[in-house]
Amino acid sequence: MEMDKQLETLSHLKAPAPTEDARARAISAALQSFDAAEKTTTLAQGIEERPRPSSILNRVWSTAMNRKFLTSSAIATLLLVPAAGFVAIELNRNNLSGVATGETPAGAVQDLTAKPLPKPAPIQPKAEIEAPAQYAEPAAPLAPQSITSDFNADQISGLLKKGAPEALGAKGSESQAAPKARSLVEMNHEGITTPDSEDDERFPESQVSGVKSVATEPVSTFSADVDTASYSFVRRALMAGELPPPASVRTEEMINYFPYDWAGADTADQPFKATVTVVPTPWNKGTELLHVAIKGYDLAPAKAPPANLVFLIDVSGSMDEADKLPLLKSAFRLLVDTLRPEDKVSIVTYAGNAGTVLEPTSASDKEKILAAINGLQPGGSTAGAAGIEAAYDLAKSAFVKDGINRVMLATDGDFNVGPSSDDQLKALIENQRKTGIFLSVLGFGRGNLNDGLMQALAQNGNGTAAYIDTLAEAEKTLVQEASAALFPIAKDVKFQMEFNPARIAEYRLVGYETRALKREDFNNDRVDAGDIGSGHSVTAIYEITPKGSPVVLTDDLRYADKKNAPLAQAPDSVGELAFLKIRYKKPDEDKSALISLAITDANNVGSIDKAPVDVRFSTAVAAFGQKLRGDPALTDFSYEAVTTLAEAARGPDAFGYRAEFLRLVRLASGLSPH
């Protein structure tokens, strides 16, 4: 209460107009003191850096931009940066922090078994808080102060809105103020980012798969993909009233988001078998869809091996939003409820540096695990690489032979401290997976999500990537599909399709742009590929153009080798459209096994209406994803046509996923400019 009274008093102060020179010197001195403090401060493992005034500036900036009370970056730089300097100086001059050296700062991860630290002594109110006559240059660098948790970004925002602009008496044109503001923002110091846009999310760029001529490229090779992050990205965008960025749409992840009733394998010895269907293409007369689906062997819970799980949790300052750390904690509480007594859980956090919050603990001690999760608090920068190393070390210490050893990374985005390039982190994960410890990645929130990095880490860690935007999605990913997420049945799963040039003129693989492999990679066991968990299903769809179709796009080759053409009509290939091969390794083996299947006219059902329900629904999802990507092949296929196709194939929908899909298609139709 005393703090609130002082802040209220401070918010109504009117300071005399400072000189430009004095203001510049004051801001420079403040920044120097912040940097000096960072270099000389030594923290114990697991303790977060105390939030510095520069971190507060970052939160103020983010709050201001997110709430849109500033609509111009020029106005923002003119008002916020001088105001931030004013706040920093007033914090130091009036000693508003109230946190003694050595106390646990706000946002730090505390040792749950230790005695609670004493609370900071209350601040004694002064008789009067006076505004400085001018911003005089300090005789010595200002000592950095920690800010108590009661002094939050909302209060500082209120201070800036109510009193700072008038108190600062900012003068000069916009062109004069902007360069100084940019020099502060562009430093990107401890997470401060340029406010060029409300979101700074990154997705891997890839070109939509084009049409291939069978005469010149008869073989298509790609890696399996069971990730589902893209569907959640798309849903989040549409529910927010905007079309998703085309780069965020990975059609195969949208298709594979849904559970399907494909025929599964009978035993774990051959972990899956293929179901192939050929139907006319709904959006392109003269072509057909070659639909390939596999479903992994569903491991009975009683036969599942014990699990050694390390929760690697980002508790950096950017996680302090409702759809980030609070949602993350709720998601992991759901997962803990599904674990068995023989399973073990550890928790590592990272923010500024990495620390162990929970040593390996039996899932039977649920209260201890939940207490550790509930005690997590946000604060600091993002030392993700250090966190990954600490998590793997902890996983090794509790390694379960013939069991499941997995690190589960949960974060809102990028790593900005330590090794952070994709190549460096991929190399780190590649080396660690050789120990038999896999990595899964869970993304939360919006604003700075690095989807490309999430994908790279999951792919190189023999794991999956999912994006959790709601508690319902957390329940789907970590409860309903827990066995698929935790228990792998096959790794390095690759597909290769060879088309018969006597029957097929052209083909196009729908999606899988980021999973394409070279032809020679298929038989190379050193090449990494996707992994499939217990009960996982994978669907791939080719749009194929039969030989002689009027919609063939490529001309016959003038100099084709006519002499060898009859080879396609060898006795053992008559009636074949294509030949499918699948390579995979068992989770504990390094040599791959092969599954093969000839695709013939017997797989053709004649019309889309005669196709199984799941084939029709997944085709509708494929059409939706291609439209969102801007695929020209779907230009004349409307969102209404997608809805009609999906509604007729809705089928059993126990959890309402398909009903939700129909709502998303209608939203996209309303948002589409066409």
C-alpha positions in Angstrom: 0.0 0.0 0.0 2.8 2.4 0.8 4.4 1.6 -2.5 1.1 2.4 -4.3 0.8 5.7 -2.5 4.3 6.7 -3.5 3.6 5.7 -7.1 0.4 7.6 -7.1 2.2 10.7 -5.8 4.9 10.3 -8.4 2.5 9.9 -11.2 1.1 13.4 -10.7 4.5 15.2 -10.5 5.3 17.9 -13.0 9.0 18.2 -13.5 10.6 21.3 -15.0 11.6 20.8 -18.6 15.1 19.2 -18.8 17.7 20.3 -21.2 18.5 18.0 -24.1 22.1 17.7 -23.0 21.2 16.8 -19.4 18.7 14.2 -20.5 21.2 12.5 -22.9 23.8 12.4 -20.1 21.4 10.9 -17.6 20.2 8.1 -20.0 23.8 7.3 -20.9 24.9 7.1 -17.3 21.9 4.9 -16.4 22.7 2.4 -19.3 26.3 2.3 -18.3 25.5 1.3 -14.8 23.1 -1.4 -16.0 25.8 -2.9 -18.2 28.4 -2.7 -15.4 26.1 -4.5 -13.0 25.5 -7.3 -15.5 29.2 -7.9 -15.9 30.0 -8.0 -12.2 27.0 -9.9 -10.9 27.5 -13.6 -10.1 24.5 -15.8 -9.6 24.1 -19.2 -8.1 22.7 -22.0 -10.3 19.0 -21.9 -10.7 18.7 -18.2 -9.6 17.4 -15.7 -12.2 19.0 -12.4 -12.8 17.3 -9.6 -11.0 15.1 -7.7 -13.4 17.0 -4.5 -14.3 15.5 -1.3 -15.4 16.3 -2.2 -19.0 14.1 -5.3 -18.6 11.4 -3.1 -17.2 11.7 -0.9 -20.3 11.2 -3.9 -22.5 8.0 -4.9 -20.6 6.7 -1.3 -20.8 7.4 -1.2 -24.5 5.7 -4.6 -25.1 2.7 -3.6 -23.0 2.3 -0.3 -24.7 2.5 -1.8 -28.2 0.2 -4.8 -27.4 -2.5 -2.6 -25.9 -2.2 -0.3 -28.9 -2.4 3.0 -27.0 0.4 4.1 -29.2 -0.2 3.8 -32.9 2.9 5.4 -34.4 6.4 4.1 -33.9 7.6 7.7 -34.2 5.3 8.8 -31.4 6.3 5.8 -29.4 10.0 6.6 -29.6 9.4 10.3 -28.9 7.4 9.6 -25.7 8.5 6.2 -24.3 12.2 6.5 -24.4 12.6 9.9 -22.6 9.9 8.7 -20.1 11.8 5.4 -19.5 14.9 7.4 -18.7 12.9 9.5 -16.2 11.6 6.3 -14.6 15.1 4.8 -14.3 16.5 7.9 -12.7 13.6 8.2 -10.3 13.9 4.6 -9.3 17.5 5.1 -8.3 17.1 8.5 -6.7 14.2 7.5 -4.5 15.4 3.9 -3.9 12.0 2.4 -4.9 13.3 -1.1 -5.2 13.2 -2.1 -1.6 15.1 -5.4 -2.3 18.3 -5.9 -0.4 21.3 -7.5 -2.1 21.1 -11.3 -1.8 17.4 -11.5 -1.6 15.5 -13.7 -4.2 14.4 -11.3 -7.0 10.9 -11.4 -8.6 10.7 -14.1 -11.2 13.5 -16.3 -9.7 13.0 -20.0 -9.3 13.2 -20.7 -5.6 14.4 -23.9 -3.9 11.1 -25.4 -2.8 12.7 -27.3 0.1 14.5 -24.3 1.6 13.1 -22.0 4.3 11.4 -18.9 2.9 13.5 -15.8 2.7 12.5 -12.8 4.8 10.3 -10.3 3.1 11.8 -7.0 2.1 11.5 -4.3 4.7 8.6 -1.9 3.9 9.5 1.4 2.4 9.0 4.3 4.8 7.1 7.1 3.2 8.9 10.4 2.9 7.3 13.6 3.9 7.4 14.8 0.4 8.7 13.6 -2.9 10.2 16.4 -4.8 10.9 16.5 -8.5 14.5 17.3 -9.5 15.2 20.8 -10.7 16.9 19.3 -13.7 18.4 16.0 -14.9 21.9 16.7 -13.6 24.7 14.4 -14.5 25.5 12.1 -11.6 28.9 12.2 -10.0 29.2 8.4 -10.2 27.4 5.7 -12.1 24.0 5.0 -10.7 23.9 1.7 -8.7 21.5 -0.8 -10.2 18.4 -1.6 -8.2 16.0 -4.6 -8.3 12.3 -3.9 -8.6 9.9 -5.6 -6.3 7.1 -7.7 -7.8 4.6 -5.1 -6.6 6.1 -2.6 -9.0 4.9 -4.1 -12.3 4.7 -3.1 -16.0 1.0 -2.0 -15.7 1.9 0.5 -12.9 4.8 1.9 -14.9 2.6 2.2 -18.0 0.1 4.1 -15.9 2.9 6.4 -14.7 4.0 7.1 -18.3 0.4 7.7 -19.5 -0.6 10.0 -16.6 2.4 12.0 -15.7 5.5 11.4 -17.8 4.8 13.2 -21.0 3.9 16.4 -19.3 6.5 16.1 -16.6 9.3 15.4 -19.1 8.3 18.5 -21.1 9.8 16.8 -24.3 10.7 19.3 -26.9 12.0 19.2 -30.4 10.7 17.7 -33.6 10.0 14.1 -34.2 13.0 13.8 -36.5 15.2 15.0 -33.6 13.9 12.6 -31.1 13.7 9.5 -33.2 17.4 8.8 -33.8 18.1 8.8 -30.0 15.1 6.5 -29.4 16.3 4.0 -32.1 19.7 3.8 -30.5 18.2 2.5 -27.4 15.7 0.1 -29.0 18.1 -1.3 -31.6 20.6 -2.3 -28.8 18.4 -5.4 -28.4 19.8 -5.5 -24.9 18.4 -8.3 -22.7 15.5 -9.0 -24.9 14.5 -5.5 -26.0 13.3 -5.9 -29.6 12.5 -3.3 -32.2 8.8 -2.5 -32.3 8.4 -2.7 -36.0 5.4 -5.0 -35.6 3.2 -6.4 -32.8 4.5 -9.9 -33.5 8.0 -11.2 -34.3 7.2 -14.8 -35.3 9.3 -16.7 -37.7 8.3 -19.6 -39.9 10.5 -21.5 -42.3 10.0 -20.4 -45.9 9.4 -23.0 -48.5 8.0 -23.1 -52.0 4.8 -25.0 -52.7 5.5 -28.3 -54.3 5.3 -28.1 -58.1 4.2 -30.6 -60.7 6.9 -33.2 -61.6 7.1 -35.1 -64.9 7.3 -38.8 -64.4 9.5 -39.0 -67.6 12.3 -37.0 -65.9 11.6 -37.4 -62.2 9.8 -40.7 -61.6 10.8 -41.0 -57.9 9.5 -38.9 -55.0 11.2 -39.2 -51.5 10.3 -37.6 -48.2 10.4 -37.9 -44.5 7.4 -38.8 -42.3 5.9 -35.9 -40.3 3.6 -36.4 -37.3 4.0 -32.8 -36.0 0.7 -30.8 -35.5 2.0 -27.3 -34.7 0.8 -25.8 -38.0 -2.9 -26.6 -37.4 -2.8 -24.9 -34.0 -1.1 -21.8 -35.6 -3.8 -21.6 -38.2 -6.6 -22.0 -35.7 -5.1 -19.3 -33.5 -4.9 -16.8 -36.4 -8.4 -17.5 -37.6 -9.9 -17.3 -34.2 -8.2 -13.9 -33.8 -9.9 -12.7 -37.0 -7.0 -12.9 -39.4 -5.7 -15.2 -42.1 -2.6 -17.1 -41.1 0.8 -16.2 -42.8 1.2 -18.6 -45.7 4.5 -19.8 -44.4 2.9 -21.0 -41.2 0.7 -23.4 -43.1 2.1 -26.9 -43.5 -0.6 -28.9 -45.2 0.7 -32.3 -44.0 0.6 -31.2 -40.4 -3.0 -30.0 -40.8 -4.0 -33.4 -42.3 -2.2 -35.3 -39.6 -3.7 -33.3 -36.8 -6.9 -35.4 -36.9 -7.3 -39.0 -35.6 -8.2 -41.5 -38.3 -9.3 -45.0 -38.3 -6.7 -46.4 -40.6 -5.9 -50.1 -40.3 -3.0 -50.5 -37.8 -0.3 -53.1 -37.5 -1.1 -56.4 -35.7 2.3 -56.6 -33.9 5.2 -54.3 -33.0 7.6 -56.4 -35.2 6.3 -54.6 -38.3 5.1 -51.3 -36.6 2.7 -50.2 -39.4 1.1 -51.1 -42.7 -0.1 -48.9 -45.5 -3.7 -48.2 -46.7 -3.8 -46.9 -50.3 -6.9 -45.3 -52.0 -7.1 -43.7 -55.5 -10.0 -41.3 -56.1 -10.8 -38.5 -58.7 -9.5 -35.1 -57.6 -12.4 -32.9 -56.3 -10.6 -29.6 -57.4 -9.1 -30.6 -60.7 -10.9 -32.7 -63.3 -8.6 -35.0 -65.3 -6.4 -35.8 -62.3 -6.6 -38.3 -59.4 -5.5 -38.4 -55.8 -3.3 -41.2 -54.7 -4.0 -41.3 -50.9 -1.4 -43.2 -48.7 -2.1 -43.7 -45.0 -0.3 -45.6 -42.3 -1.0 -46.0 -38.6 1.5 -47.0 -36.0 1.2 -50.0 -33.7 -0.8 -49.0 -30.7 1.1 -50.0 -27.6 -1.1 -51.1 -24.7 -0.6 -48.9 -21.6 0.3 -51.9 -19.5 3.1 -52.8 -22.0 4.5 -49.3 -22.2 8.1 -49.1 -20.8 8.9 -46.9 -17.9 9.5 -43.2 -18.7 12.2 -40.9 -17.6 10.9 -37.4 -18.4 12.7 -34.1 -18.0 10.5 -31.0 -18.3 12.7 -28.2 -19.6 10.7 -25.0 -19.0 11.3 -21.5 -20.3 10.6 -19.1 -17.4 12.1 -16.0 -19.0 10.4 -12.7 -18.7 8.6 -13.0 -22.0 6.7 -16.0 -20.5 4.7 -13.6 -18.2 1.5 -13.8 -20.2 -1.7 -15.7 -19.7 -1.2 -18.0 -22.7 2.4 -18.8 -21.9 3.6 -19.8 -18.4 0.2 -20.1 -16.7 -1.1 -22.2 -19.6 2.2 -24.2 -19.7 1.8 -25.0 -16.0 -1.7 -26.2 -16.5 -0.6 -28.4 -19.4 2.1 -30.1 -17.5 -0.2 -30.7 -14.5 -2.5 -32.6 -17.0 0.5 -34.7 -18.1 1.6 -35.5 -14.6 -1.9 -37.0 -13.9 -1.4 -39.5 -16.7 2.0 -40.9 -15.4 2.5 -44.2 -13.6 4.4 -44.8 -10.4 7.3 -46.3 -12.3 7.7 -43.1 -14.3 10.1 -40.4 -13.2 9.9 -36.6 -13.6 12.6 -33.9 -13.4 12.3 -30.2 -14.0 14.9 -27.8 -15.3 14.2 -24.1 -15.9 16.1 -21.5 -17.9 16.1 -17.7 -17.9 19.4 -16.0 -17.7 21.0 -19.2 -16.6 19.7 -22.8 -16.1 18.8 -24.4 -12.8 17.3 -27.6 -11.5 14.0 -27.2 -9.8 13.2 -30.8 -9.3 15.6 -33.8 -9.1 14.4 -37.1 -10.6 11.2 -37.9 -8.7 8.8 -40.9 -8.9 5.5 -40.0 -10.4 3.9 -41.5 -7.3 5.0 -38.4 -5.4 2.6 -36.3 -7.4 2.3 -33.6 -4.8 6.0 -32.8 -4.9 6.0 -32.6 -8.7 2.9 -30.4 -8.8 4.3 -28.1 -6.1 7.5 -27.6 -8.2 5.3 -26.8 -11.3 3.1 -24.4 -9.3 6.1 -22.6 -7.9 7.5 -21.5 -11.3 7.7 -17.8 -11.9 8.8 -15.8 -14.9 11.8 -13.4 -15.2 15.0 -12.9 -17.0 16.4 -13.5 -20.5 16.5 -16.7 -22.4 19.5 -19.0 -22.0 18.0 -21.9 -23.9 21.2 -23.6 -24.9 22.3 -23.8 -21.3 18.9 -25.2 -20.4 19.1 -27.9 -23.0 22.5 -29.0 -21.8 21.4 -29.1 -18.2 18.2 -31.1 -19.1 20.2 -33.7 -21.0 22.6 -34.0 -18.0 19.7 -34.6 -15.7 18.2 -37.2 -18.1 21.4 -39.1 -18.2 21.6 -39.2 -14.4 18.3 -41.0 -14.3 18.6 -42.9 -17.6 16.3 -45.9 -17.8 17.7 -48.8 -19.9 15.1 -50.2 -22.2 12.8 -47.4 -21.2 11.7 -44.0 -22.5 14.2 -41.2 -21.9 12.9 -37.8 -23.2 13.4 -34.1 -22.7 10.2 -32.1 -23.1 11.1 -28.5 -24.0 8.3 -25.9 -23.4 9.0 -22.4 -24.6 7.4 -19.3 -26.2 10.1 -18.8 -28.8 13.7 -17.9 -29.4 16.9 -18.4 -27.4 18.8 -15.1 -27.0 21.6 -16.0 -24.6 24.4 -18.5 -25.5 24.5 -20.5 -28.8 21.4 -19.6 -30.6 21.9 -20.3 -34.3 19.9 -23.1 -35.8 23.0 -25.0 -36.8 24.6 -24.8 -33.4 21.5 -26.0 -31.6 20.9 -28.7 -34.2 24.4 -30.0 -33.7 23.9 -30.0 -29.9 20.7 -32.0 -30.2 22.1 -34.4 -32.8 25.0 -35.3 -30.5 22.6 -35.9 -27.6 20.1 -38.1 -29.4 22.9 -40.7 -29.9 22.7 -41.3 -26.2 19.1 -42.6 -26.6 17.5 -39.4 -25.1 14.9 -37.9 -27.4 13.5 -34.4 -27.5 10.0 -33.1 -27.9 9.1 -29.4 -28.3 6.0 -27.6 -27.1 5.4 -24.0 -28.2 3.2 -21.5 -26.2 1.9 -18.0 -26.8 2.5 -15.5 -29.5 4.8 -12.6 -30.2 8.3 -14.1 -30.7 7.7 -17.7 -31.6 10.5 -19.2 -33.7 8.7 -22.0 -35.5 11.7 -22.8 -37.7 13.8 -23.4 -34.6 11.2 -25.5 -32.9 10.9 -27.7 -36.1 14.7 -28.1 -36.3 15.1 -29.1 -32.7 12.3 -31.6 -32.8 13.4 -33.2 -36.0 17.0 -33.5 -34.9 16.0 -34.7 -31.5 13.9 -37.7 -32.7 10.8 -36.0 -31.4 7.8 -34.1 -32.3 6.8 -30.4 -32.3 3.4 -29.2 -31.1 1.9 -25.8 -30.5 -0.4 -25.4 -27.5 -2.7 -22.4 -27.7 -5.5 -23.5 -25.4 -6.0 -25.9 -22.5 -8.1 -28.1 -24.7 -5.1 -28.5 -27.1 -2.9 -29.3 -24.1 -5.4 -32.0 -23.1 -5.4 -33.4 -26.7 -1.6 -33.4 -27.0 -0.5 -34.5 -23.5 -3.5 -36.7 -22.4 -5.5 -38.1 -25.3 -2.3 -38.6 -27.4 0.1 -39.1 -24.5 1.3 -42.5 -25.7 2.0 -41.2 -29.2 3.9 -38.3 -27.8 6.0 -40.3 -25.3 6.5 -43.8 -26.7 8.2 -44.1 -30.1 7.7 -47.3 -32.1 9.8 -46.3 -35.2 12.4 -43.7 -36.0 13.9 -42.3 -39.2 10.7 -43.2 -41.2 11.0 -42.4 -44.9 8.7 -42.8 -47.9 9.6 -43.3 -51.5 7.1 -43.5 -54.4 8.1 -44.6 -57.8 5.5 -43.8 -60.6 5.0 -46.0 -63.6 5.7 -43.8 -66.7 3.4 -46.0 -68.8 0.4 -45.0 -66.6 1.2 -41.7 -64.9 2.4 -38.6 -66.7 2.8 -36.2 -63.8 2.5 -36.0 -60.0 2.5 -33.4 -57.2 3.0 -34.2 -53.5 0.6 -32.2 -51.3 2.7 -30.7 -48.5 5.9 -32.1 -47.0 7.9 -29.2 -48.5 10.1 -29.0 -45.5 10.5 -32.8 -45.4 11.7 -33.5 -48.9 14.7 -35.9 -49.2 17.1 -36.7 -52.0 16.5 -40.0 -53.8 19.7 -41.5 -52.5 18.8 -40.5 -48.9 16.2 -43.3 -48.8 18.7 -46.1 -48.5 21.2 -44.1 -46.5 20.7 -45.1 -42.8 22.8 -42.1 -41.7 20.2 -39.7 -43.0 17.8 -38.6 -40.2 14.0 -38.6 -40.8 10.8 -38.4 -38.9 9.7 -40.6 -36.0 6.4 -42.2 -35.2 4.9 -42.9 -31.8 2.5 -45.4 -30.5 -0.8 -45.1 -32.4 0.4 -42.2 -34.6 -1.1 -41.9 -38.1 0.6 -40.4 -41.1 -1.2 -39.5 -44.3 0.4 -38.4 -47.6 -1.6 -37.4 -50.7 -0.3 -37.2 -54.3 -2.2 -35.5 -57.1 -1.4 -37.6 -60.2 -2.2 -37.1 -63.8 -2.8 -40.2 -65.8 -1.1 -40.7 -69.1 -3.3 -39.3 -71.9 -5.2 -36.9 -69.7 -6.2 -33.6 -71.4 -4.8 -31.6 -68.4 -1.2 -32.8 -68.7 1.0 -29.7 -68.3 4.3 -31.0 -69.7 5.1 -32.0 -73.2 6.7 -35.3 -74.2 10.4 -35.2 -74.6 11.6 -35.0 -78.2 14.8 -36.9 -77.4 13.3 -39.5 -75.0 14.9 -42.9 -74.9 12.1 -44.8 -76.8 14.2 -47.9 -76.8 13.9 -48.4 -73.0 10.2 -47.3 -72.7 8.9 -50.9 -72.8 10.7 -51.6 -69.5 7.8 -50.0 -67.8 5.5 -52.7 -69.2 7.5 -55.6 -67.7 5.2 -58.5 -66.8 5.5 -57.9 -63.0 4.4 -54.3 -63.4 1.4 -54.6 -65.6 -1.6 -52.7 -64.1 0.6 -50.9 -61.6 0.3 -47.2 -61.1 3.2 -46.8 -58.7 5.3 -48.7 -56.2 5.5 -47.6 -52.6 8.5 -48.2 -50.3 8.8 -47.4 -46.6 12.0 -47.5 -44.6 12.1 -47.3 -40.8 14.3 -48.3 -37.8 13.1 -49.6 -34.5 13.8 -47.1 -31.6 16.8 -49.0 -30.3 18.3 -50.1 -33.7 20.5 -48.4 -36.3 19.8 -50.5 -39.3 16.6 -49.9 -41.2 13.9 -52.3 -42.4 11.9 -52.1 -45.6 8.1 -52.3 -46.3 7.0 -52.3 -50.0 3.6 -52.2 -51.7 2.5 -52.1 -55.4 -0.3 -49.7 -56.1 -2.7 -51.0 -58.8 -6.1 -50.3 -60.4 -7.6 -52.3 -57.6 -6.9 -49.4 -55.2 -9.1 -47.1 -57.3 -12.6 -46.6 -55.9 -14.0 -44.8 -58.9 -15.5 -41.7 -57.3 -14.9 -39.5 -54.2 -18.3 -40.4 -52.8 -17.3 -44.1 -52.7 -14.1 -43.4 -50.8 -14.0 -44.1 -47.0 -15.1 -41.3 -44.7 -11.5 -40.7 -43.4 -10.2 -40.4 -47.0 -12.8 -37.8 -47.9 -12.3 -35.8 -44.7 -8.5 -35.7 -45.0 -8.9 -34.7 -48.6 -11.0 -31.7 -47.5 -8.3 -30.8 -45.0 -5.7 -31.0 -47.7 -7.8 -28.6 -49.9 -8.1 -26.2 -47.0 -4.4 -26.1 -46.3 -3.5 -25.6 -50.0 -6.0 -22.7 -50.2 -4.5 -21.0 -47.1 -1.0 -21.5 -48.7 -2.2 -19.8 -51.9 -1.7 -22.8 -54.0 -2.8 -21.9 -57.6 -4.1 -25.4 -58.1 -7.0 -24.6 -55.7 -7.9 -21.2 -57.2 -11.3 -22.4 -58.5 -12.1 -24.6 -55.5 -14.0 -22.4 -53.0 -14.1 -22.5 -49.3 -17.8 -23.5 -49.6 -16.7 -26.5 -51.7 -14.3 -27.5 -48.9 -17.1 -27.2 -46.3 -19.4 -29.3 -48.4 -16.8 -32.1 -48.8 -15.9 -32.0 -45.1 -19.5 -32.0 -43.9 -20.4 -35.1 -45.9 -17.4 -36.9 -44.4 -17.6 -35.7 -40.8 -18.2 -39.2 -39.5 -17.6 -40.0 -35.8 -16.3 -36.9 -34.0 -16.0 -37.8 -30.3 -14.0 -34.8 -29.3 -15.4 -32.2 -31.8 -12.2 -31.7 -33.8 -14.0 -32.0 -37.1 -16.8 -29.7 -36.1 -14.1 -27.2 -35.1 -12.5 -27.6 -38.5 -15.8 -26.7 -40.3 -15.9 -23.5 -38.2 -12.4 -22.6 -39.2 -13.2 -23.0 -42.9 -16.2 -20.7 -42.5 -14.0 -18.1 -40.7 -11.4 -18.3 -43.5 -14.1 -17.9 -46.1 -15.3 -14.7 -44.4 -11.8 -13.3 -44.0 -10.7 -14.1 -47.6 -10.6 -11.1 -49.9 -11.9 -13.3 -52.8 
